[in-house]
Amino acid sequence: MSLSSVTASYNAMRSGSRTLTLTPENPAGAGVPSVVGLTVQCTPSGSSCSTQFNESFGPMTNLCPNGGSSTNSGTLTGVLQGNATSVSGTLNMSSRFSLADCSQGGAVVNSNSSIGTSGTVFITGQHTRLNLTMSGGFVATNPPGTPAFRVSCVFNGALLQWDDITGNWANSGSVDCNNGVSFKL
């Protein structure tokens, strides 16, 4: 959901408590609901408002075009405060993603239990910063009828960070596989 949509919605609110419906920029089926209902509390003058997020999302579109399945579920919680010119606050995100015999790009992938992402979205003024940690792992094999291949990989200290002021991702950690291959993030 874009920060400008939230700011514009605050500007449209009057005093009291109302349910506000926002449509995210992501298309339906991309892991978020197509419509999000929020309760917004504003001061009597309408000069500032507060929004409590306690949203669940999932499932997303199946990412396994050649067979198998993928599932995703998660939550977004926290509070945003805003006025006519800015929005600020902290949102906590947690999601679980699983693959079962997912066939894509010449490999069959299964998650080792599930792949987790958790962290915080910091919103200050008109700026956004993400701090997300990934956990879990996956096993990739060749499809049946092809030469045997199997690799098991885990996320090791995987941290994904984004700051819209710099426009850069700052990643750390690695994806470590049992065949000696390691991908630095």
PyMOL CGO cylinders between C-alpha atoms (Angstrom):
from pymol import cmd
from pymol.cgo import CYLINDER

trace = [
    CYLINDER, 0.00, 0.00, 0.00, 1.53, 3.31, -0.94, 0.3, 1, 1, 1, 1, 1, 1,
    CYLINDER, 1.53, 3.31, -0.94, 2.36, 5.88, 1.71, 0.3, 1, 1, 1, 1, 1, 1,
    CYLINDER, 2.36, 5.88, 1.71, 0.68, 8.57, -0.39, 0.3, 1, 1, 1, 1, 1, 1,
    CYLINDER, 0.68, 8.57, -0.39, -2.63, 6.60, -0.26, 0.3, 1, 1, 1, 1, 1, 1,
    CYLINDER, -2.63, 6.60, -0.26, -2.49, 6.52, 3.53, 0.3, 1, 1, 1, 1, 1, 1,
    CYLINDER, -2.49, 6.52, 3.53, -1.65, 10.26, 3.72, 0.3, 1, 1, 1, 1, 1, 1,
    CYLINDER, -1.65, 10.26, 3.72, -4.46, 11.15, 1.29, 0.3, 1, 1, 1, 1, 1, 1,
    CYLINDER, -4.46, 11.15, 1.29, -6.91, 9.02, 3.29, 0.3, 1, 1, 1, 1, 1, 1,
    CYLINDER, -6.91, 9.02, 3.29, -5.96, 10.79, 6.52, 0.3, 1, 1, 1, 1, 1, 1,
    CYLINDER, -5.96, 10.79, 6.52, -6.59, 14.13, 4.84, 0.3, 1, 1, 1, 1, 1, 1,
    CYLINDER, -6.59, 14.13, 4.84, -10.08, 12.99, 3.84, 0.3, 1, 1, 1, 1, 1, 1,
    CYLINDER, -10.08, 12.99, 3.84, -11.06, 11.86, 7.36, 0.3, 1, 1, 1, 1, 1, 1,
    CYLINDER, -11.06, 11.86, 7.36, -13.12, 13.96, 9.77, 0.3, 1, 1, 1, 1, 1, 1,
    CYLINDER, -13.12, 13.96, 9.77, -13.38, 13.67, 13.54, 0.3, 1, 1, 1, 1, 1, 1,
    CYLINDER, -13.38, 13.67, 13.54, -14.36, 10.41, 15.23, 0.3, 1, 1, 1, 1, 1, 1,
    CYLINDER, -14.36, 10.41, 15.23, -13.86, 6.76, 14.39, 0.3, 1, 1, 1, 1, 1, 1,
    CYLINDER, -13.86, 6.76, 14.39, -14.57, 5.48, 10.91, 0.3, 1, 1, 1, 1, 1, 1,
    CYLINDER, -14.57, 5.48, 10.91, -13.78, 2.44, 8.84, 0.3, 1, 1, 1, 1, 1, 1,
    CYLINDER, -13.78, 2.44, 8.84, -11.66, 3.39, 5.89, 0.3, 1, 1, 1, 1, 1, 1,
    CYLINDER, -11.66, 3.39, 5.89, -11.16, 1.10, 2.87, 0.3, 1, 1, 1, 1, 1, 1,
    CYLINDER, -11.16, 1.10, 2.87, -7.87, 1.36, 0.98, 0.3, 1, 1, 1, 1, 1, 1,
    CYLINDER, -7.87, 1.36, 0.98, -6.93, -0.51, -2.17, 0.3, 1, 1, 1, 1, 1, 1,
    CYLINDER, -6.93, -0.51, -2.17, -3.25, -1.52, -2.29, 0.3, 1, 1, 1, 1, 1, 1,
    CYLINDER, -3.25, -1.52, -2.29, -1.17, -0.96, -5.42, 0.3, 1, 1, 1, 1, 1, 1,
    CYLINDER, -1.17, -0.96, -5.42, -0.43, -4.71, -5.60, 0.3, 1, 1, 1, 1, 1, 1,
    CYLINDER, -0.43, -4.71, -5.60, -2.88, -6.68, -7.76, 0.3, 1, 1, 1, 1, 1, 1,
    CYLINDER, -2.88, -6.68, -7.76, -5.20, -9.16, -6.09, 0.3, 1, 1, 1, 1, 1, 1,
    CYLINDER, -5.20, -9.16, -6.09, -3.52, -12.53, -5.57, 0.3, 1, 1, 1, 1, 1, 1,
    CYLINDER, -3.52, -12.53, -5.57, -0.06, -11.02, -5.02, 0.3, 1, 1, 1, 1, 1, 1,
    CYLINDER, -0.06, -11.02, -5.02, 0.01, -12.01, -1.35, 0.3, 1, 1, 1, 1, 1, 1,
    CYLINDER, 0.01, -12.01, -1.35, -2.14, -9.19, 0.00, 0.3, 1, 1, 1, 1, 1, 1,
    CYLINDER, -2.14, -9.19, 0.00, -5.90, -8.81, 0.09, 0.3, 1, 1, 1, 1, 1, 1,
    CYLINDER, -5.90, -8.81, 0.09, -7.35, -6.75, -2.74, 0.3, 1, 1, 1, 1, 1, 1,
    CYLINDER, -7.35, -6.75, -2.74, -9.14, -4.51, -0.22, 0.3, 1, 1, 1, 1, 1, 1,
    CYLINDER, -9.14, -4.51, -0.22, -8.00, -3.68, 3.32, 0.3, 1, 1, 1, 1, 1, 1,
    CYLINDER, -8.00, -3.68, 3.32, -10.41, -2.36, 5.97, 0.3, 1, 1, 1, 1, 1, 1,
    CYLINDER, -10.41, -2.36, 5.97, -8.87, -0.14, 8.64, 0.3, 1, 1, 1, 1, 1, 1,
    CYLINDER, -8.87, -0.14, 8.64, -10.28, 1.75, 11.61, 0.3, 1, 1, 1, 1, 1, 1,
    CYLINDER, -10.28, 1.75, 11.61, -9.00, 5.30, 11.84, 0.3, 1, 1, 1, 1, 1, 1,
    CYLINDER, -9.00, 5.30, 11.84, -9.28, 7.49, 14.95, 0.3, 1, 1, 1, 1, 1, 1,
    CYLINDER, -9.28, 7.49, 14.95, -8.97, 11.26, 14.44, 0.3, 1, 1, 1, 1, 1, 1,
    CYLINDER, -8.97, 11.26, 14.44, -8.85, 14.20, 16.81, 0.3, 1, 1, 1, 1, 1, 1,
    CYLINDER, -8.85, 14.20, 16.81, -12.06, 16.27, 17.06, 0.3, 1, 1, 1, 1, 1, 1,
    CYLINDER, -12.06, 16.27, 17.06, -10.55, 18.91, 14.76, 0.3, 1, 1, 1, 1, 1, 1,
    CYLINDER, -10.55, 18.91, 14.76, -9.43, 16.26, 12.27, 0.3, 1, 1, 1, 1, 1, 1,
    CYLINDER, -9.43, 16.26, 12.27, -5.88, 17.64, 12.38, 0.3, 1, 1, 1, 1, 1, 1,
    CYLINDER, -5.88, 17.64, 12.38, -4.29, 14.27, 13.18, 0.3, 1, 1, 1, 1, 1, 1,
    CYLINDER, -4.29, 14.27, 13.18, -5.30, 10.62, 12.94, 0.3, 1, 1, 1, 1, 1, 1,
    CYLINDER, -5.30, 10.62, 12.94, -4.12, 7.24, 14.14, 0.3, 1, 1, 1, 1, 1, 1,
    CYLINDER, -4.12, 7.24, 14.14, -4.57, 3.89, 12.35, 0.3, 1, 1, 1, 1, 1, 1,
    CYLINDER, -4.57, 3.89, 12.35, -4.26, 0.51, 14.03, 0.3, 1, 1, 1, 1, 1, 1,
    CYLINDER, -4.26, 0.51, 14.03, -3.12, -2.29, 11.69, 0.3, 1, 1, 1, 1, 1, 1,
    CYLINDER, -3.12, -2.29, 11.69, -3.95, -5.88, 12.59, 0.3, 1, 1, 1, 1, 1, 1,
    CYLINDER, -3.95, -5.88, 12.59, -4.19, -7.47, 9.16, 0.3, 1, 1, 1, 1, 1, 1,
    CYLINDER, -4.19, -7.47, 9.16, -3.71, -11.03, 7.94, 0.3, 1, 1, 1, 1, 1, 1,
    CYLINDER, -3.71, -11.03, 7.94, -2.85, -11.85, 4.35, 0.3, 1, 1, 1, 1, 1, 1,
    CYLINDER, -2.85, -11.85, 4.35, -2.51, -14.84, 2.06, 0.3, 1, 1, 1, 1, 1, 1,
    CYLINDER, -2.51, -14.84, 2.06, -2.72, -17.05, 0.17, 0.3, 1, 1, 1, 1, 1, 1,
    CYLINDER, -2.72, -17.05, 0.17, -0.90, -15.71, -2.83, 0.3, 1, 1, 1, 1, 1, 1,
    CYLINDER, -0.90, -15.71, -2.83, -1.06, -16.94, -6.41, 0.3, 1, 1, 1, 1, 1, 1,
    CYLINDER, -1.06, -16.94, -6.41, 0.51, -20.40, -6.88, 0.3, 1, 1, 1, 1, 1, 1,
    CYLINDER, 0.51, -20.40, -6.88, 4.12, -19.85, -7.96, 0.3, 1, 1, 1, 1, 1, 1,
    CYLINDER, 4.12, -19.85, -7.96, 4.55, -23.36, -9.38, 0.3, 1, 1, 1, 1, 1, 1,
    CYLINDER, 4.55, -23.36, -9.38, 3.53, -23.21, -13.05, 0.3, 1, 1, 1, 1, 1, 1,
    CYLINDER, 3.53, -23.21, -13.05, 4.67, -26.76, -13.86, 0.3, 1, 1, 1, 1, 1, 1,
    CYLINDER, 4.67, -26.76, -13.86, 3.10, -28.57, -10.88, 0.3, 1, 1, 1, 1, 1, 1,
    CYLINDER, 3.10, -28.57, -10.88, 3.16, -28.61, -7.11, 0.3, 1, 1, 1, 1, 1, 1,
    CYLINDER, 3.16, -28.61, -7.11, 1.96, -25.82, -4.89, 0.3, 1, 1, 1, 1, 1, 1,
    CYLINDER, 1.96, -25.82, -4.89, 2.99, -22.80, -2.86, 0.3, 1, 1, 1, 1, 1, 1,
    CYLINDER, 2.99, -22.80, -2.86, 1.31, -21.24, 0.15, 0.3, 1, 1, 1, 1, 1, 1,
    CYLINDER, 1.31, -21.24, 0.15, 1.83, -17.96, 1.96, 0.3, 1, 1, 1, 1, 1, 1,
    CYLINDER, 1.83, -17.96, 1.96, 0.31, -16.43, 5.07, 0.3, 1, 1, 1, 1, 1, 1,
    CYLINDER, 0.31, -16.43, 5.07, 1.26, -13.54, 7.25, 0.3, 1, 1, 1, 1, 1, 1,
    CYLINDER, 1.26, -13.54, 7.25, 0.33, -10.65, 9.47, 0.3, 1, 1, 1, 1, 1, 1,
    CYLINDER, 0.33, -10.65, 9.47, 0.95, -6.91, 9.53, 0.3, 1, 1, 1, 1, 1, 1,
    CYLINDER, 0.95, -6.91, 9.53, 0.47, -5.17, 12.88, 0.3, 1, 1, 1, 1, 1, 1,
    CYLINDER, 0.47, -5.17, 12.88, 1.28, -1.77, 14.30, 0.3, 1, 1, 1, 1, 1, 1,
    CYLINDER, 1.28, -1.77, 14.30, 0.17, 1.85, 14.42, 0.3, 1, 1, 1, 1, 1, 1,
    CYLINDER, 0.17, 1.85, 14.42, 0.58, 4.77, 12.04, 0.3, 1, 1, 1, 1, 1, 1,
    CYLINDER, 0.58, 4.77, 12.04, 0.07, 8.38, 13.17, 0.3, 1, 1, 1, 1, 1, 1,
    CYLINDER, 0.07, 8.38, 13.17, -0.51, 11.14, 10.66, 0.3, 1, 1, 1, 1, 1, 1,
    CYLINDER, -0.51, 11.14, 10.66, -1.63, 14.63, 9.82, 0.3, 1, 1, 1, 1, 1, 1,
    CYLINDER, -1.63, 14.63, 9.82, -2.18, 16.58, 6.61, 0.3, 1, 1, 1, 1, 1, 1,
    CYLINDER, -2.18, 16.58, 6.61, 1.49, 16.55, 5.64, 0.3, 1, 1, 1, 1, 1, 1,
    CYLINDER, 1.49, 16.55, 5.64, 3.10, 13.37, 6.99, 0.3, 1, 1, 1, 1, 1, 1,
    CYLINDER, 3.10, 13.37, 6.99, 2.63, 9.86, 8.33, 0.3, 1, 1, 1, 1, 1, 1,
    CYLINDER, 2.63, 9.86, 8.33, 4.91, 8.02, 10.77, 0.3, 1, 1, 1, 1, 1, 1,
    CYLINDER, 4.91, 8.02, 10.77, 4.91, 4.81, 12.75, 0.3, 1, 1, 1, 1, 1, 1,
    CYLINDER, 4.91, 4.81, 12.75, 6.11, 1.25, 12.93, 0.3, 1, 1, 1, 1, 1, 1,
    CYLINDER, 6.11, 1.25, 12.93, 4.54, -1.84, 11.36, 0.3, 1, 1, 1, 1, 1, 1,
    CYLINDER, 4.54, -1.84, 11.36, 5.62, -5.38, 12.25, 0.3, 1, 1, 1, 1, 1, 1,
    CYLINDER, 5.62, -5.38, 12.25, 5.46, -7.99, 9.51, 0.3, 1, 1, 1, 1, 1, 1,
    CYLINDER, 5.46, -7.99, 9.51, 5.60, -11.77, 9.77, 0.3, 1, 1, 1, 1, 1, 1,
    CYLINDER, 5.60, -11.77, 9.77, 5.03, -14.29, 6.99, 0.3, 1, 1, 1, 1, 1, 1,
    CYLINDER, 5.03, -14.29, 6.99, 5.47, -17.99, 6.25, 0.3, 1, 1, 1, 1, 1, 1,
    CYLINDER, 5.47, -17.99, 6.25, 5.99, -19.35, 2.75, 0.3, 1, 1, 1, 1, 1, 1,
    CYLINDER, 5.99, -19.35, 2.75, 5.92, -23.06, 1.85, 0.3, 1, 1, 1, 1, 1, 1,
    CYLINDER, 5.92, -23.06, 1.85, 6.64, -24.99, -1.35, 0.3, 1, 1, 1, 1, 1, 1,
    CYLINDER, 6.64, -24.99, -1.35, 5.48, -28.56, -1.99, 0.3, 1, 1, 1, 1, 1, 1,
    CYLINDER, 5.48, -28.56, -1.99, 6.87, -30.34, -5.06, 0.3, 1, 1, 1, 1, 1, 1,
    CYLINDER, 6.87, -30.34, -5.06, 6.98, -26.95, -6.78, 0.3, 1, 1, 1, 1, 1, 1,
    CYLINDER, 6.98, -26.95, -6.78, 8.16, -27.44, -10.36, 0.3, 1, 1, 1, 1, 1, 1,
    CYLINDER, 8.16, -27.44, -10.36, 9.62, -24.35, -11.96, 0.3, 1, 1, 1, 1, 1, 1,
    CYLINDER, 9.62, -24.35, -11.96, 12.62, -23.68, -14.18, 0.3, 1, 1, 1, 1, 1, 1,
    CYLINDER, 12.62, -23.68, -14.18, 13.74, -27.31, -14.46, 0.3, 1, 1, 1, 1, 1, 1,
    CYLINDER, 13.74, -27.31, -14.46, 13.84, -28.06, -10.70, 0.3, 1, 1, 1, 1, 1, 1,
    CYLINDER, 13.84, -28.06, -10.70, 11.45, -29.44, -8.08, 0.3, 1, 1, 1, 1, 1, 1,
    CYLINDER, 11.45, -29.44, -8.08, 11.60, -27.45, -4.84, 0.3, 1, 1, 1, 1, 1, 1,
    CYLINDER, 11.60, -27.45, -4.84, 10.27, -28.25, -1.37, 0.3, 1, 1, 1, 1, 1, 1,
    CYLINDER, 10.27, -28.25, -1.37, 10.66, -25.95, 1.60, 0.3, 1, 1, 1, 1, 1, 1,
    CYLINDER, 10.66, -25.95, 1.60, 12.23, -27.42, 4.75, 0.3, 1, 1, 1, 1, 1, 1,
    CYLINDER, 12.23, -27.42, 4.75, 9.17, -26.83, 6.92, 0.3, 1, 1, 1, 1, 1, 1,
    CYLINDER, 9.17, -26.83, 6.92, 8.65, -23.24, 5.73, 0.3, 1, 1, 1, 1, 1, 1,
    CYLINDER, 8.65, -23.24, 5.73, 10.55, -20.09, 4.83, 0.3, 1, 1, 1, 1, 1, 1,
    CYLINDER, 10.55, -20.09, 4.83, 9.90, -17.31, 7.29, 0.3, 1, 1, 1, 1, 1, 1,
    CYLINDER, 9.90, -17.31, 7.29, 10.25, -13.57, 6.93, 0.3, 1, 1, 1, 1, 1, 1,
    CYLINDER, 10.25, -13.57, 6.93, 9.82, -11.27, 9.89, 0.3, 1, 1, 1, 1, 1, 1,
    CYLINDER, 9.82, -11.27, 9.89, 10.75, -7.73, 10.68, 0.3, 1, 1, 1, 1, 1, 1,
    CYLINDER, 10.75, -7.73, 10.68, 9.75, -4.12, 10.88, 0.3, 1, 1, 1, 1, 1, 1,
    CYLINDER, 9.75, -4.12, 10.88, 8.66, -1.41, 8.48, 0.3, 1, 1, 1, 1, 1, 1,
    CYLINDER, 8.66, -1.41, 8.48, 9.60, 2.05, 9.81, 0.3, 1, 1, 1, 1, 1, 1,
    CYLINDER, 9.60, 2.05, 9.81, 7.72, 5.01, 8.35, 0.3, 1, 1, 1, 1, 1, 1,
    CYLINDER, 7.72, 5.01, 8.35, 8.98, 8.50, 9.18, 0.3, 1, 1, 1, 1, 1, 1,
    CYLINDER, 8.98, 8.50, 9.18, 7.56, 11.53, 7.41, 0.3, 1, 1, 1, 1, 1, 1,
    CYLINDER, 7.56, 11.53, 7.41, 7.56, 10.52, 3.76, 0.3, 1, 1, 1, 1, 1, 1,
    CYLINDER, 7.56, 10.52, 3.76, 10.32, 7.89, 4.12, 0.3, 1, 1, 1, 1, 1, 1,
    CYLINDER, 10.32, 7.89, 4.12, 10.20, 4.12, 4.52, 0.3, 1, 1, 1, 1, 1, 1,
    CYLINDER, 10.20, 4.12, 4.52, 12.81, 1.75, 5.90, 0.3, 1, 1, 1, 1, 1, 1,
    CYLINDER, 12.81, 1.75, 5.90, 12.54, -2.06, 6.03, 0.3, 1, 1, 1, 1, 1, 1,
    CYLINDER, 12.54, -2.06, 6.03, 14.44, -4.44, 8.30, 0.3, 1, 1, 1, 1, 1, 1,
    CYLINDER, 14.44, -4.44, 8.30, 13.55, -8.08, 7.50, 0.3, 1, 1, 1, 1, 1, 1,
    CYLINDER, 13.55, -8.08, 7.50, 15.08, -11.38, 8.61, 0.3, 1, 1, 1, 1, 1, 1,
    CYLINDER, 15.08, -11.38, 8.61, 14.64, -14.62, 6.65, 0.3, 1, 1, 1, 1, 1, 1,
    CYLINDER, 14.64, -14.62, 6.65, 14.80, -18.14, 8.12, 0.3, 1, 1, 1, 1, 1, 1,
    CYLINDER, 14.80, -18.14, 8.12, 14.18, -21.71, 7.03, 0.3, 1, 1, 1, 1, 1, 1,
    CYLINDER, 14.18, -21.71, 7.03, 15.39, -23.49, 3.94, 0.3, 1, 1, 1, 1, 1, 1,
    CYLINDER, 15.39, -23.49, 3.94, 14.56, -25.55, 0.89, 0.3, 1, 1, 1, 1, 1, 1,
    CYLINDER, 14.56, -25.55, 0.89, 15.51, -28.71, -1.00, 0.3, 1, 1, 1, 1, 1, 1,
    CYLINDER, 15.51, -28.71, -1.00, 15.87, -28.67, -4.80, 0.3, 1, 1, 1, 1, 1, 1,
    CYLINDER, 15.87, -28.67, -4.80, 15.97, -31.80, -6.96, 0.3, 1, 1, 1, 1, 1, 1,
    CYLINDER, 15.97, -31.80, -6.96, 15.84, -32.56, -10.66, 0.3, 1, 1, 1, 1, 1, 1,
    CYLINDER, 15.84, -32.56, -10.66, 12.46, -33.61, -12.02, 0.3, 1, 1, 1, 1, 1, 1,
    CYLINDER, 12.46, -33.61, -12.02, 11.69, -37.35, -12.27, 0.3, 1, 1, 1, 1, 1, 1,
    CYLINDER, 11.69, -37.35, -12.27, 13.29, -39.01, -15.30, 0.3, 1, 1, 1, 1, 1, 1,
    CYLINDER, 13.29, -39.01, -15.30, 16.36, -36.73, -15.31, 0.3, 1, 1, 1, 1, 1, 1,
    CYLINDER, 16.36, -36.73, -15.31, 19.83, -37.32, -13.81, 0.3, 1, 1, 1, 1, 1, 1,
    CYLINDER, 19.83, -37.32, -13.81, 19.78, -37.45, -10.00, 0.3, 1, 1, 1, 1, 1, 1,
    CYLINDER, 19.78, -37.45, -10.00, 20.53, -34.16, -8.28, 0.3, 1, 1, 1, 1, 1, 1,
    CYLINDER, 20.53, -34.16, -8.28, 19.64, -32.99, -4.78, 0.3, 1, 1, 1, 1, 1, 1,
    CYLINDER, 19.64, -32.99, -4.78, 20.72, -29.93, -2.85, 0.3, 1, 1, 1, 1, 1, 1,
    CYLINDER, 20.72, -29.93, -2.85, 19.53, -28.70, 0.54, 0.3, 1, 1, 1, 1, 1, 1,
    CYLINDER, 19.53, -28.70, 0.54, 19.94, -25.01, 1.44, 0.3, 1, 1, 1, 1, 1, 1,
    CYLINDER, 19.94, -25.01, 1.44, 19.26, -22.89, 4.55, 0.3, 1, 1, 1, 1, 1, 1,
    CYLINDER, 19.26, -22.89, 4.55, 19.07, -19.16, 5.19, 0.3, 1, 1, 1, 1, 1, 1,
    CYLINDER, 19.07, -19.16, 5.19, 21.93, -18.27, 7.56, 0.3, 1, 1, 1, 1, 1, 1,
    CYLINDER, 21.93, -18.27, 7.56, 21.68, -14.84, 9.19, 0.3, 1, 1, 1, 1, 1, 1,
    CYLINDER, 21.68, -14.84, 9.19, 19.80, -13.50, 6.17, 0.3, 1, 1, 1, 1, 1, 1,
    CYLINDER, 19.80, -13.50, 6.17, 18.93, -9.86, 6.75, 0.3, 1, 1, 1, 1, 1, 1,
    CYLINDER, 18.93, -9.86, 6.75, 17.30, -7.69, 4.09, 0.3, 1, 1, 1, 1, 1, 1,
    CYLINDER, 17.30, -7.69, 4.09, 17.24, -3.94, 4.61, 0.3, 1, 1, 1, 1, 1, 1,
    CYLINDER, 17.24, -3.94, 4.61, 15.82, -1.14, 2.47, 0.3, 1, 1, 1, 1, 1, 1,
    CYLINDER, 15.82, -1.14, 2.47, 15.98, 2.61, 2.93, 0.3, 1, 1, 1, 1, 1, 1,
    CYLINDER, 15.98, 2.61, 2.93, 14.09, 4.76, 0.41, 0.3, 1, 1, 1, 1, 1, 1,
    CYLINDER, 14.09, 4.76, 0.41, 16.32, 7.77, 1.18, 0.3, 1, 1, 1, 1, 1, 1,
    CYLINDER, 16.32, 7.77, 1.18, 19.36, 6.02, -0.28, 0.3, 1, 1, 1, 1, 1, 1,
    CYLINDER, 19.36, 6.02, -0.28, 17.31, 3.77, -2.58, 0.3, 1, 1, 1, 1, 1, 1,
    CYLINDER, 17.31, 3.77, -2.58, 19.60, 0.84, -1.75, 0.3, 1, 1, 1, 1, 1, 1,
    CYLINDER, 19.60, 0.84, -1.75, 19.17, -2.64, -0.35, 0.3, 1, 1, 1, 1, 1, 1,
    CYLINDER, 19.17, -2.64, -0.35, 21.70, -3.51, 2.36, 0.3, 1, 1, 1, 1, 1, 1,
    CYLINDER, 21.70, -3.51, 2.36, 21.74, -7.28, 2.66, 0.3, 1, 1, 1, 1, 1, 1,
    CYLINDER, 21.74, -7.28, 2.66, 23.77, -9.56, 4.89, 0.3, 1, 1, 1, 1, 1, 1,
    CYLINDER, 23.77, -9.56, 4.89, 23.97, -13.25, 5.68, 0.3, 1, 1, 1, 1, 1, 1,
    CYLINDER, 23.97, -13.25, 5.68, 23.94, -16.10, 3.20, 0.3, 1, 1, 1, 1, 1, 1,
    CYLINDER, 23.94, -16.10, 3.20, 22.09, -19.04, 1.73, 0.3, 1, 1, 1, 1, 1, 1,
    CYLINDER, 22.09, -19.04, 1.73, 24.27, -22.09, 2.52, 0.3, 1, 1, 1, 1, 1, 1,
    CYLINDER, 24.27, -22.09, 2.52, 23.84, -25.38, 0.66, 0.3, 1, 1, 1, 1, 1, 1,
    CYLINDER, 23.84, -25.38, 0.66, 25.06, -28.89, 1.48, 0.3, 1, 1, 1, 1, 1, 1,
    CYLINDER, 25.06, -28.89, 1.48, 26.96, -29.15, -1.82, 0.3, 1, 1, 1, 1, 1, 1,
    CYLINDER, 26.96, -29.15, -1.82, 29.43, -26.46, -0.69, 0.3, 1, 1, 1, 1, 1, 1,
    CYLINDER, 29.43, -26.46, -0.69, 27.73, -23.64, -2.58, 0.3, 1, 1, 1, 1, 1, 1,
    CYLINDER, 27.73, -23.64, -2.58, 26.99, -20.49, -0.61, 0.3, 1, 1, 1, 1, 1, 1,
    CYLINDER, 26.99, -20.49, -0.61, 25.25, -17.36, -1.84, 0.3, 1, 1, 1, 1, 1, 1,
    CYLINDER, 25.25, -17.36, -1.84, 26.14, -14.16, 0.00, 0.3, 1, 1, 1, 1, 1, 1,
    CYLINDER, 26.14, -14.16, 0.00, 23.30, -11.69, 0.33, 0.3, 1, 1, 1, 1, 1, 1,
]
cmd.load_cgo(trace, "trace")
